[in-house]
Amino acid sequence: MIICSCNVLSDAQLRKAADEMRADPNGKVPTPGAVFRHLGCRPRCGSCFPAVIRIIHEDAEDGGSQSGYARLKAAGNRGR
């Protein structure tokens, strides 16, 4: 399904880019802007951002890993 009509990006493309970024040990956190740059484009109108955020932080397909938000929250709680 097309999520970003400005750049014609599908949910599968966004999810794959976020997964690639998470798999790279030197990669960046998959924020919407970083995912767009990873795909070689930039956000335009931004109306897709709520859906993009939801897609890139869904649990990985293996079902066993935490979402990006959950990992960030857990990392923040370790320092307390």
C-alpha positions, 0 to 999 in steps of 0.5 A: 500500500502506498503510504507517501504519495509525494514520493510514492513509497509503500509500507513495504519499502519503508519497513525494509529501509527501517529494518536495514537501518536497524541491522547496520551496526553503525546505522542511524536510528530509523526516524522518518527523516532518516528512513526517507534519506536512506531511500534517497528522497526527502519528505515533502508535505509530511502528512504521511508521518503518523503512518510512517512512524507507526510502520517503521517502529512496528515489531520486526517480522520475527515476532520476538524483537521489541519495537524501536520505541520499546527499545529506546524506552528500555535503554532510557530506563537502564540509566535510572 
